[in-house]
Each structure stands twice: as C-alpha cells, then as structure tokens.
Amino acid sequence: MEVVEGFITHKQCTEIGKARLARSKALLNSVPRAKALMSTTSSSSLKALGDSSPTRELDALVLGNTLIGYGDNISLENMTIIENLIKFSKLEADRETKESHSPAAWHRAFLQCMEDMGCSVPINASIEYKKRSGSGTMRNVVSTIIQAGVEAAKAAIPGATVLSAVADSTLSALEKEPETIKVFNYEVTKAKGVKLALLPCEQTKNGLVMVSFSSVNHVGDQVGGGVLFLDLKIASLDIYQGSNFLAFNPSAYAEVKDDVEFILAQNRKEVLAKRFVRRRQ
C-alpha cells in the first residue's frame, strides 16, 4: 500500500478478491453453456469484449441500471480497467443479493467487491446508505445525492471535486440520447431494489483513478407525471441513498486482468449496455 493524495491506496488485489475470481470461474465451469463457450474464449469472446471497450468519443456508458461517465483526463487504458472492475463487482453484487430487494444490501455488496479487488474506500469520504425525503424530479434528487457524496469526498480528497461535473455532464448527455435513455429507463424501472447507480470516474495527475459511487432507490408509488425515470415528479417520497468515494491504483489490475476479462467475456450478454457521448462541442 502507499499514501496518495492523503489516503492509502492498494497496489494489488486482496486475497479475498482473488478468491472471488476463483469462485466465479468455478461457477462458470459448472454451467453447461459456459463449458461450450470456453474453447472460443481466447478468440471470439475476448474479441467481443475488446470491441466493447470505451473510446475517447464514447466516454459514457449505460450498463443495465448503472451509469458510468469518464472525465477528460482518464486514459483509455484506465477507462477499460475501472470499467472492468465495475462490471465484475456488479455481477458479484447481483449474484450475492439476488434473493433480496434491499438497495442497501446491493450497494454494500458492490462496494465490498470493489474494495476486495484493490480499491481504497476511505470512510471519511463516504455517506452511509440512509433514507431521506425527496421532492422535485428524480433528476433533481439524483443530482443532490451525487453532490452530497462528492462534498463528503472533497473534505478528504480535494481532487474529488471534478467528479461532480463529470456526473452532471453524464446525466445531461444521457437526456439527449433518446435510444440510450430508453435502455436506461427500462433497466432502472423493471425490478425492485436498486433503481440507479451512478459512477463518474476521473484520473489524478499521478495516475490514480478516482470514482464516486452513488446509488439511489425510490420506495412507493407517490409519483406523478413523467414517462422516464429521471422525469418522475416527486412530492414526498422516501429515497434511499448511498454515496462513497473510491480510488484505484491501476498497477493492481495486471495480476487479475486475465481472470476478470475471462469472466466478463462469459457474461457479456447478461446485461444491456450502450455507450454514448458525454462531452459535446
């Protein structure tokens, strides 16, 4: 481990993280469909994974009910690295909480997996999953929750401020993509539990990847108007929110790269995904 920007970062995946990868591969081995695909993983499956990598132009992604946005300074390599960790942690959290509709359980499971894979999660830069009252539109509520998370992170890591702008521009860009927002809307409204997870990502000058992780869930039917999730009008509604700041040292990825990408290649069709442009001229 080392101290960067005032907090501790890991240089490698933890032993628990490696155990997660081994278990995920073992589960794939026990599924007939996966066995049939394994012989082609090194060619077609991994090629498909590579074809779906982020680009400078397509710097935002709808991944099921998760929205990812990349800042101006993050390298393409680090975009791919942090995205792969997010995808793997999402798979793990979905699997671990599939019998539960608790948004807090999903949020914590995702966060724990990211930490197991080598992310630093400073407690003093986080807001514990909690309930609050919401009003306005869901877009307003989401923006407020993200801002609260970034403010908490900023107190510990000054460079985290930029994540708020990345999150805001990602949401704004999504609203201008009719087809993409249809995919997103379907995913965030189709089931109970977590409705939305938003992860803006940026890179520091020394190469560290910063991520703000906010998840939001609304409970009940006290909404009116608005066809899309972000347009839902809220008068008085219980909103469950969780916000955390994460940091990752990309050098920790090399030793788990092959295992992570193998697992993602086998699960590449399990979640709807669509890339779009965050930055507009």
Protein Blocks (a to p, Z undefined) as FASTA:
>chain_A
ZZeehiacdfbdcfklmmmmmmmmmmmmmpmklmmmmmmmmmmmmmmmmmmpccfklmcc
cehjaccdddfklcfklmmmmmmmmmmmmmmmmmmmmmpcbfklmmmmmmmmmmmnopac
dfklcccddddddehjfklmmmmmmmmmmmmmmmmmmmlmmmmmmmmmmmmmmmmmmklm
mmmmmmmmmpgcjfbdcddddddfkopacddddddddedjkbgehjbfklpccfbdcddd
ddddddddfklmmmmmmmmmmmmmmmmmmpccddddfbdZZ
